[in-house]
Amino acid sequence: MLAVAAIGATAYVVAFRPVTPHRSTPLPTNVISYSTVGLVTTATPPGNASGQLLQLRYEDNALEFSPVAQAQQSVGTPQWTADLMGGATYIFIYLPTGQCLSATGTASRPRIALRHCNLGAAQRWRRTHTPVLSQAHDFYQYANLGDGNCLTQAGVLTGQIYAAGLSPCATQQPANQLLAFWWSTL
């Protein structure tokens, strides 16, 4: 009888004990290196001589890609710091506001925004695939560690201003998902 009670008690504990949450490994917070950069893409595929350079900026309460004047392409005005963190991820800090580029929204409606820096997964960006070399710069896709989507030039807003957003990372590395660090201080 005692054996049956012990088996019953053990079964009860195994079946109904509180579940302890899975503890994920914390993200590294050490900065390996940082550089002041322009986050630049092109309006046409890299390698096309007529491709207009577009820099990611924050204007009118929205992130957008706006044209870089021809005279500014060699000198430029970097707007971001690219902090390479332990774990091979980047944090992008917008210099005029001191805020971090963050994935926001939902799985069905991913968005990007500037937020107070907390170094969480929604503010971490990882390079994917191999770089595409164009105009003496390496263009990469940048996938968000939190939601897995890539930073994307999402089409024309008005005139030469392009929307910035997130979309699933494409394996064929489309031009609208390729970004380079321009005017890097490294």
C-alpha positions in Angstrom: 0.0 0.0 0.0 2.8 2.4 0.8 4.4 1.7 -2.5 1.2 2.6 -4.3 0.9 5.8 -2.3 4.5 6.7 -3.2 3.9 6.1 -6.9 0.7 8.1 -6.8 2.5 11.0 -5.1 5.3 10.9 -7.5 2.9 10.9 -10.5 1.0 13.8 -9.0 4.2 15.9 -8.6 5.4 15.1 -12.1 2.0 15.8 -13.7 1.0 18.9 -11.8 4.2 20.7 -10.7 4.5 24.3 -11.8 6.3 24.7 -15.0 9.5 26.8 -14.7 10.0 29.2 -17.6 12.7 28.4 -20.0 15.6 30.8 -19.4 17.1 32.0 -22.6 20.7 33.0 -22.7 20.9 36.8 -22.2 22.2 38.8 -25.2 25.7 40.1 -24.8 25.9 43.8 -23.8 29.6 44.4 -24.6 30.4 46.7 -27.5 33.1 45.2 -29.7 33.4 48.3 -32.0 31.4 51.2 -33.2 31.4 53.5 -36.2 29.5 56.5 -37.3 27.9 55.6 -40.6 25.2 56.4 -43.1 22.8 53.4 -43.6 22.5 53.5 -47.3 20.7 51.5 -50.0 20.0 52.3 -53.6 16.8 53.0 -55.5 18.0 50.5 -58.1 20.0 47.3 -57.7 23.6 47.8 -56.5 26.0 47.8 -59.4 23.7 49.8 -61.6 25.6 53.1 -62.3 22.3 55.1 -62.3 21.4 53.8 -58.8 20.4 56.7 -56.6 21.9 56.4 -53.1 19.3 56.6 -50.4 20.1 57.2 -46.7 17.9 56.0 -43.8 16.7 59.0 -41.9 14.0 60.0 -39.5 11.8 62.8 -40.9 8.2 63.9 -40.0 8.0 61.2 -37.3 8.8 58.4 -39.7 11.8 56.4 -40.9 12.4 56.8 -44.6 15.1 56.5 -47.2 15.9 59.9 -48.8 18.3 60.8 -51.6 21.9 61.5 -51.0 23.0 64.5 -53.2 25.7 63.6 -55.7 28.0 66.2 -54.0 27.4 64.5 -50.6 28.2 60.9 -51.8 31.9 61.1 -51.1 31.7 63.3 -47.9 28.2 62.6 -46.6 26.5 63.3 -43.4 26.4 60.1 -41.3 23.2 59.8 -39.2 23.8 56.6 -37.3 26.3 54.7 -35.1 26.6 51.1 -35.9 27.6 49.3 -32.7 28.9 45.8 -33.2 27.9 43.9 -30.1 29.2 40.6 -28.7 27.3 37.8 -30.4 27.9 39.4 -33.9 24.8 41.6 -33.8 24.5 45.4 -34.5 22.6 48.1 -32.7 21.9 51.2 -34.8 21.6 54.4 -32.9 20.1 57.5 -34.7 22.5 60.3 -33.7 20.0 63.2 -33.8 17.7 61.6 -31.2 20.0 59.0 -29.5 17.3 56.3 -30.0 17.8 52.8 -31.4 16.3 51.3 -34.6 13.7 48.8 -33.3 11.4 46.2 -34.8 7.9 46.9 -33.6 4.4 45.9 -34.5 3.0 42.4 -34.8 4.0 39.3 -36.7 1.4 40.1 -39.4 2.3 43.8 -39.5 6.0 44.2 -38.7 7.2 47.8 -38.4 10.3 49.7 -37.5 10.6 52.7 -35.2 13.0 54.6 -33.0 12.8 53.6 -29.4 14.7 54.2 -26.2 17.8 51.9 -26.3 17.4 48.7 -24.2 19.7 46.4 -26.1 17.0 43.8 -26.5 16.4 41.4 -29.4 14.0 43.9 -31.1 17.0 46.3 -31.4 19.5 43.8 -32.6 20.4 43.3 -36.3 22.4 40.5 -37.8 24.0 40.4 -41.2 22.6 37.6 -43.4 24.1 35.8 -46.4 27.2 37.1 -48.1 27.9 40.7 -49.0 27.2 42.1 -52.5 30.1 44.4 -53.5 29.1 47.6 -55.2 30.7 51.1 -55.4 33.5 49.8 -53.2 31.1 49.0 -50.4 29.7 45.7 -49.0 25.9 45.7 -49.1 24.3 43.2 -46.6 20.8 42.2 -45.6 20.1 43.1 -41.9 17.7 40.7 -40.1 16.1 41.7 -36.8 17.0 39.3 -34.1 13.6 39.7 -32.5 11.2 39.0 -35.4 13.6 37.7 -38.1 12.5 40.2 -40.7 14.9 42.3 -42.8 15.3 46.0 -43.0 13.7 46.9 -46.3 13.4 49.9 -48.6 9.6 49.5 -49.1 8.8 51.5 -52.2 8.2 55.2 -53.1 6.3 57.4 -50.7 6.5 60.7 -52.6 8.9 61.9 -55.3 12.3 60.5 -54.3 11.4 59.5 -50.8 11.1 55.8 -50.1 9.4 54.0 -47.2 11.5 52.1 -44.7 10.1 48.9 -43.2 10.5 45.3 -42.4 9.7 42.3 -44.6 10.7 38.6 -44.7 14.4 38.2 -45.6 14.6 36.9 -49.2 17.3 34.4 -50.0 18.0 36.0 -53.4 19.1 39.2 -51.7 16.9 41.8 -53.5 18.3 45.3 -53.9 15.6 46.7 -51.6 17.0 44.7 -48.7 20.7 45.5 -49.2 22.3 48.2 -47.1 25.9 49.5 -46.7 27.7 51.5 -44.2 28.6 54.7 -46.0 31.0 57.3 -44.7 32.2 54.8 -42.1 34.7 56.1 -39.5 36.3 52.6 -39.3 
